Amino acid sequence: MGADLRAVFRLRGSTRCRPGYTPPVDEVPAAALVEWHRATRRAFPFRTPLPREPWAVLVSEVMAQQTQIDRVVPYWERFMARFPTVEALAGAPEGDVLELWSGLGYYRRARSLQEAARAIVEHGWPRTARELAALPGIGPYTAAAVAAFCFGDSEPPVDGNVARVAARIHRLALPLGDRKLLVAGRELLSGLSEAWPAAEVFEAVMELGATLCSPSSPRCLLCPLRPKCEAAHHGDQDRYPLPRPQRSTEDQRWVAIWVEREDGRVLLRQVQGPLLAGLWLPPLRPLAEGDVPRDVAGALASGHGFAGRLLPCLPVEHGITHRRITVLPFLLLAEPRAAELPPDLRWAEPGAPGLATSSLLGKLMRVCRPA
């Protein structure tokens, strides 16, 4: 931050801060924050002493996008056991990657991570946040986190937890994701790192936001930054940050057919996308306005070379990002098919090892599997 801008931030004025205004953080008790972090931080297998191994950190950060960190741990452990190095992932079949990602959702992350691994194998590890952000699927926060924790880069990694802490400390009436709030988070971390020049202080603020300074019911009395927190001083910490603007939900209806053999194997098709691309699920088709579900199910069955009686099953609800999908499944009582299946079809036992699929398969199985 330039000298002129730093002088502006020292003009504290009213205790109620205007949006985009961040008071100085030079006096924030960084030492108390780090002491609190060392005593209370949660233990995760990828939180090794600094500096950390970049591959382990990159995988954990990508998995933690859109997923709670506690839920990430078992997936991370299985993924690292199968792909312990960046080279291992770069050379793996996509189906193997999606199989180990199955259940985490947002499968584009897995594909982007593999693309990033291939770029790293070809060109070597980037060491700065700017260079890491050029990798496929790596955003500014993930790039800054890997650069700081693994290579000692000074670019502050601002995630939602950091932004929430900044919003409350400075009493900023801004929603998460707002550019001005990201700037405030960056300024907060920069000021702390001046007082405690190590990446550990970055992680301490993230941990603070994930535990004490949580979205609801923050535990301010235990917070090491409480003496400098404007919201805690005014007792209105629950008001900050503002709610994130909600993206409108898109409702969709799909039809699925469930074809099961006597040996328990189910007909699955590899989805071509754009949603759930590459995953193995019962044949699916979106419903257009005016479509009759049973007619669409019959056309879906005949298009895959099957005929028989269709029995409607209970609807299944499934969410993908901002989409709310109602799947109308039909149990197809079909004669056994002797002809060889094309490459995008297979008979498989739901839940079998090596099957890259979605949680939608389990939902359909619960309502469609014959008693």
PLY file of the C-alpha trace (Angstrom):
ply
format ascii 1.0
element vertex 371
property float x
property float y
property float z
element edge 370
property int vertex1
property int vertex2
end_header
0.00 0.00 0.00
1.40 3.41 -0.95
2.21 6.07 1.64
-0.70 8.31 0.62
-3.22 5.48 0.85
-1.78 4.34 4.18
-2.26 7.87 5.51
-5.89 7.74 4.42
-6.44 4.55 6.38
-5.06 6.25 9.50
-7.88 8.83 9.39
-10.11 6.80 11.63
-13.01 9.27 11.95
-16.32 7.78 13.03
-16.35 4.32 14.57
-19.04 3.27 12.08
-17.00 2.58 8.96
-18.21 3.39 5.50
-18.22 0.54 2.91
-14.74 0.23 1.47
-13.07 2.00 4.40
-10.58 -0.06 6.42
-9.04 1.30 9.63
-5.35 0.69 10.27
-4.29 -2.74 11.41
-0.78 -1.81 12.55
-1.71 -2.37 16.21
-3.63 -5.60 15.75
-2.20 -8.07 18.31
-0.62 -10.49 15.84
1.40 -12.25 18.53
-1.75 -13.01 20.55
-3.43 -14.32 17.41
-0.55 -16.67 16.60
-0.35 -17.85 20.22
-4.08 -18.64 20.13
-3.66 -20.46 16.81
-0.83 -22.65 18.05
-2.84 -23.64 21.13
-6.19 -24.35 19.46
-5.74 -25.05 15.74
-7.44 -28.09 14.32
-5.21 -30.94 13.21
-5.49 -31.98 9.57
-3.15 -34.38 7.74
-2.25 -31.69 5.19
-1.36 -29.14 7.90
2.28 -30.07 8.26
4.98 -27.65 9.49
5.70 -24.72 7.19
6.85 -24.67 4.45
4.60 -27.46 3.21
4.73 -29.91 0.33
2.87 -28.11 -2.49
1.09 -31.12 -4.00
-0.61 -32.05 -0.74
-1.67 -28.45 -0.15
-2.95 -27.95 -3.70
-5.13 -31.06 -3.52
-6.57 -30.06 -0.13
-7.33 -26.51 -1.27
-9.06 -27.62 -4.46
-11.13 -30.17 -2.56
-12.08 -27.54 0.02
-13.65 -25.35 -2.65
-17.42 -25.64 -2.07
-16.84 -28.41 0.54
-16.47 -28.29 4.34
-12.90 -29.02 5.38
-13.87 -31.78 7.86
-15.62 -33.63 5.04
-12.59 -33.22 2.79
-10.18 -35.20 5.01
-11.17 -38.81 4.11
-11.37 -37.93 0.41
-7.96 -36.26 0.58
-6.41 -39.29 2.28
-7.78 -41.71 -0.33
-6.82 -39.41 -3.18
-3.25 -38.93 -1.93
-2.84 -42.67 -1.37
-3.73 -43.26 -5.04
-2.04 -40.15 -6.46
0.81 -39.33 -4.04
2.64 -37.12 -6.55
1.70 -34.62 -9.20
3.13 -37.03 -11.80
0.80 -39.81 -10.63
-2.29 -37.69 -11.23
-1.03 -36.26 -14.50
-0.73 -39.73 -16.04
-3.89 -41.27 -14.59
-7.03 -42.14 -16.59
-9.79 -39.61 -16.02
-12.15 -42.34 -14.86
-9.82 -43.22 -11.98
-9.70 -39.58 -10.93
-13.48 -39.16 -11.02
-13.93 -42.40 -9.09
-11.92 -41.07 -6.13
-13.71 -37.72 -6.39
-17.12 -39.39 -6.36
-19.22 -37.95 -3.54
-17.42 -34.61 -3.34
-19.43 -33.12 -6.18
-18.38 -30.27 -8.47
-16.46 -32.71 -10.65
-15.03 -29.94 -12.80
-12.59 -29.38 -9.92
-11.16 -32.88 -10.43
-10.70 -32.36 -14.16
-9.10 -28.95 -13.65
-6.77 -30.38 -10.98
-5.60 -33.03 -13.42
-5.04 -30.39 -16.11
-3.05 -28.34 -13.59
-0.97 -31.43 -12.69
-0.10 -31.98 -16.33
0.96 -28.34 -16.68
3.15 -28.64 -13.57
4.77 -31.83 -14.85
5.54 -30.12 -18.13
6.74 -26.75 -16.84
7.62 -27.26 -13.17
6.04 -25.83 -10.02
5.09 -22.14 -10.13
6.27 -20.45 -6.97
4.31 -17.20 -6.80
0.60 -16.55 -6.47
0.53 -14.83 -9.86
2.16 -17.84 -11.57
-0.02 -20.40 -9.77
-3.19 -18.52 -10.74
-2.34 -19.22 -14.38
-2.89 -22.96 -13.83
-6.25 -24.44 -14.94
-8.97 -24.10 -12.31
-6.76 -22.28 -9.77
-8.31 -19.05 -8.49
-6.66 -16.16 -6.64
-7.24 -17.56 -3.14
-5.96 -21.07 -3.89
-2.95 -19.66 -5.74
-2.09 -17.35 -2.84
-2.56 -20.10 -0.24
-0.25 -22.56 -2.01
2.32 -19.84 -2.69
2.30 -18.62 0.93
2.28 -21.97 2.74
4.68 -23.77 0.40
6.96 -21.14 -1.16
6.89 -18.23 1.29
5.15 -15.80 -1.06
3.75 -12.69 0.60
0.46 -12.39 -1.34
-2.34 -12.67 1.28
-4.78 -15.54 0.67
-8.27 -14.15 1.29
-11.01 -16.77 1.63
-14.52 -16.37 3.01
-13.29 -16.82 6.58
-10.75 -14.01 6.26
-13.34 -11.75 4.62
-15.79 -12.40 7.47
-13.18 -11.48 10.08
-12.34 -8.28 8.18
-16.00 -7.34 7.86
-16.50 -7.60 11.63
-13.24 -6.00 12.68
-13.92 -2.99 10.47
-17.74 -3.16 10.67
-18.14 -3.21 6.92
-21.71 -3.53 5.68
-20.71 -5.56 2.63
-21.59 -9.08 1.43
-19.03 -11.87 1.10
-17.58 -11.78 -2.39
-17.72 -8.00 -2.64
-14.49 -6.63 -4.13
-14.14 -4.00 -1.39
-14.41 -6.67 1.28
-11.71 -8.73 -0.45
-9.50 -5.64 -0.39
-10.24 -5.20 3.32
-9.26 -8.82 3.96
-6.04 -8.36 2.04
-5.22 -5.22 4.02
-5.95 -7.03 7.28
-3.57 -9.87 6.43
-0.92 -7.48 5.12
-0.99 -5.49 8.35
-0.76 -8.62 10.46
2.14 -9.96 8.40
4.04 -6.71 8.98
3.83 -7.38 12.70
4.39 -11.15 12.33
6.20 -11.80 9.02
5.28 -15.45 8.49
2.58 -17.35 6.60
1.41 -18.75 9.92
-0.45 -15.51 10.63
-2.45 -15.97 7.42
-3.59 -19.40 8.51
-4.37 -18.11 11.99
-6.93 -15.65 10.59
-8.47 -18.39 8.42
-8.75 -20.65 11.46
-10.25 -17.81 13.48
-12.94 -17.28 10.85
-13.68 -21.00 10.62
-14.01 -21.52 14.38
-14.55 -18.51 16.68
-15.64 -15.92 14.11
-18.15 -18.27 12.52
-21.09 -17.14 10.36
-23.55 -17.48 13.23
-23.07 -17.17 17.00
-19.43 -15.95 16.95
-17.60 -16.57 20.23
-16.20 -13.09 20.63
-15.16 -13.44 24.27
-12.52 -16.02 23.24
-11.23 -14.08 20.22
-7.64 -12.76 20.36
-8.61 -9.93 17.97
-11.57 -8.78 20.06
-9.80 -5.65 21.43
-9.54 -4.33 17.85
-12.95 -5.49 16.60
-15.42 -2.65 15.94
-18.41 -5.01 15.63
-17.66 -6.73 18.94
-17.27 -3.30 20.58
-20.75 -2.29 19.36
-22.26 -5.72 20.06
-23.62 -6.10 16.53
-21.19 -8.69 15.16
-24.05 -10.84 13.86
-24.89 -8.10 11.34
-21.59 -8.43 9.48
-20.93 -9.32 6.77
-24.18 -8.77 4.89
-25.88 -11.84 3.40
-24.51 -12.84 0.03
-26.98 -12.05 -2.78
-28.79 -15.26 -3.62
-28.53 -16.57 -7.13
-31.91 -17.50 -8.53
-32.61 -21.22 -8.48
-33.25 -22.97 -11.77
-35.80 -25.78 -11.62
-35.34 -28.71 -13.99
-37.07 -32.05 -14.50
-35.32 -35.14 -15.80
-36.47 -38.65 -16.66
-34.39 -41.71 -15.82
-34.84 -45.39 -16.59
-33.69 -48.11 -14.20
-32.86 -51.42 -15.85
-31.62 -54.15 -13.51
-30.53 -57.70 -14.27
-31.12 -60.73 -12.07
-27.52 -60.56 -10.86
-28.11 -57.06 -9.44
-26.17 -55.22 -12.10
-27.77 -52.02 -13.38
-27.58 -50.42 -16.82
-25.41 -47.29 -16.60
-24.49 -44.74 -19.21
-21.50 -42.39 -19.14
-22.95 -38.88 -19.07
-21.74 -36.63 -21.86
-22.63 -33.39 -20.09
-22.69 -30.53 -19.62
-23.80 -31.58 -16.12
-22.26 -34.68 -14.49
-20.04 -35.24 -17.51
-17.99 -38.44 -17.42
-19.96 -40.02 -14.57
-21.81 -43.34 -14.81
-25.55 -43.08 -14.12
-28.77 -44.69 -15.34
-29.80 -43.25 -18.71
-31.17 -39.73 -18.17
-32.91 -37.14 -20.30
-34.13 -33.60 -19.49
-37.82 -32.92 -19.90
-38.89 -30.04 -22.12
-42.07 -28.04 -21.65
-45.06 -30.20 -22.57
-43.17 -33.52 -22.55
-44.97 -36.55 -21.15
-42.54 -38.30 -18.74
-43.64 -41.84 -19.64
-43.27 -41.14 -23.37
-39.80 -39.70 -22.83
-38.85 -42.74 -20.71
-40.05 -45.06 -23.49
-38.04 -43.17 -26.09
-35.00 -43.24 -23.79
-35.31 -47.02 -23.40
-35.81 -47.73 -27.10
-32.93 -45.41 -27.96
-30.68 -47.70 -25.94
-32.12 -50.86 -27.50
-34.51 -51.86 -24.69
-38.25 -52.45 -24.60
-40.59 -53.51 -21.85
-43.09 -52.37 -19.28
-42.40 -49.06 -17.51
-43.30 -48.67 -13.83
-43.09 -45.14 -12.32
-41.09 -44.81 -9.11
-41.03 -42.06 -6.51
-39.45 -38.77 -7.67
-35.92 -37.96 -6.54
-34.61 -34.49 -5.70
-31.03 -33.61 -6.59
-29.14 -30.33 -6.49
-26.28 -29.21 -8.74
-24.97 -25.70 -7.92
-27.97 -23.38 -8.44
-30.08 -26.05 -10.13
-32.87 -27.89 -8.32
-33.53 -31.06 -10.29
-36.49 -33.39 -9.92
-35.73 -36.78 -11.45
-38.72 -38.90 -12.46
-37.45 -42.50 -12.59
-39.12 -45.44 -14.32
-38.34 -49.06 -13.57
-38.05 -50.84 -16.92
-39.06 -54.48 -16.83
-37.05 -55.50 -19.88
-36.04 -58.80 -21.37
-32.32 -59.65 -20.94
-30.23 -58.11 -23.68
-27.73 -60.40 -25.34
-26.19 -57.88 -27.72
-22.89 -56.29 -26.76
-23.23 -52.83 -25.24
-21.63 -49.78 -26.85
-18.67 -48.15 -25.02
-20.85 -45.56 -23.26
-23.06 -48.24 -21.65
-22.20 -50.86 -19.05
-23.74 -53.23 -16.53
-22.44 -52.45 -13.05
-23.30 -52.99 -9.41
-24.06 -49.61 -7.76
-21.32 -48.80 -5.29
-18.82 -51.15 -6.92
-15.13 -50.12 -6.70
-13.86 -48.33 -9.75
-17.20 -46.72 -10.57
-17.05 -42.95 -11.08
-20.56 -41.83 -10.27
-22.69 -39.29 -8.42
-24.76 -39.45 -5.25
-27.74 -39.37 -7.61
-27.14 -43.07 -8.31
-27.72 -43.95 -4.65
-30.89 -41.86 -4.53
-32.27 -43.61 -7.60
-31.32 -47.03 -6.25
-33.31 -46.45 -3.06
-36.54 -45.81 -4.97
-36.05 -48.04 -8.00
-34.36 -51.23 -6.83
-36.90 -54.05 -6.93
-37.74 -55.49 -3.53
0 1
1 2
2 3
3 4
4 5
5 6
6 7
7 8
8 9
9 10
10 11
11 12
12 13
13 14
14 15
15 16
16 17
17 18
18 19
19 20
20 21
21 22
22 23
23 24
24 25
25 26
26 27
27 28
28 29
29 30
30 31
31 32
32 33
33 34
34 35
35 36
36 37
37 38
38 39
39 40
40 41
41 42
42 43
43 44
44 45
45 46
46 47
47 48
48 49
49 50
50 51
51 52
52 53
53 54
54 55
55 56
56 57
57 58
58 59
59 60
60 61
61 62
62 63
63 64
64 65
65 66
66 67
67 68
68 69
69 70
70 71
71 72
72 73
73 74
74 75
75 76
76 77
77 78
78 79
79 80
80 81
81 82
82 83
83 84
84 85
85 86
86 87
87 88
88 89
89 90
90 91
91 92
92 93
93 94
94 95
95 96
96 97
97 98
98 99
99 100
100 101
101 102
102 103
103 104
104 105
105 106
106 107
107 108
108 109
109 110
110 111
111 112
112 113
113 114
114 115
115 116
116 117
117 118
118 119
119 120
120 121
121 122
122 123
123 124
124 125
125 126
126 127
127 128
128 129
129 130
130 131
131 132
132 133
133 134
134 135
135 136
136 137
137 138
138 139
139 140
140 141
141 142
142 143
143 144
144 145
145 146
146 147
147 148
148 149
149 150
150 151
151 152
152 153
153 154
154 155
155 156
156 157
157 158
158 159
159 160
160 161
161 162
162 163
163 164
164 165
165 166
166 167
167 168
168 169
169 170
170 171
171 172
172 173
173 174
174 175
175 176
176 177
177 178
178 179
179 180
180 181
181 182
182 183
183 184
184 185
185 186
186 187
187 188
188 189
189 190
190 191
191 192
192 193
193 194
194 195
195 196
196 197
197 198
198 199
199 200
200 201
201 202
202 203
203 204
204 205
205 206
206 207
207 208
208 209
209 210
210 211
211 212
212 213
213 214
214 215
215 216
216 217
217 218
218 219
219 220
220 221
221 222
222 223
223 224
224 225
225 226
226 227
227 228
228 229
229 230
230 231
231 232
232 233
233 234
234 235
235 236
236 237
237 238
238 239
239 240
240 241
241 242
242 243
243 244
244 245
245 246
246 247
247 248
248 249
249 250
250 251
251 252
252 253
253 254
254 255
255 256
256 257
257 258
258 259
259 260
260 261
261 262
262 263
263 264
264 265
265 266
266 267
267 268
268 269
269 270
270 271
271 272
272 273
273 274
274 275
275 276
276 277
277 278
278 279
279 280
280 281
281 282
282 283
283 284
284 285
285 286
286 287
287 288
288 289
289 290
290 291
291 292
292 293
293 294
294 295
295 296
296 297
297 298
298 299
299 300
300 301
301 302
302 303
303 304
304 305
305 306
306 307
307 308
308 309
309 310
310 311
311 312
312 313
313 314
314 315
315 316
316 317
317 318
318 319
319 320
320 321
321 322
322 323
323 324
324 325
325 326
326 327
327 328
328 329
329 330
330 331
331 332
332 333
333 334
334 335
335 336
336 337
337 338
338 339
339 340
340 341
341 342
342 343
343 344
344 345
345 346
346 347
347 348
348 349
349 350
350 351
351 352
352 353
353 354
354 355
355 356
356 357
357 358
358 359
359 360
360 361
361 362
362 363
363 364
364 365
365 366
366 367
367 368
368 369
369 370
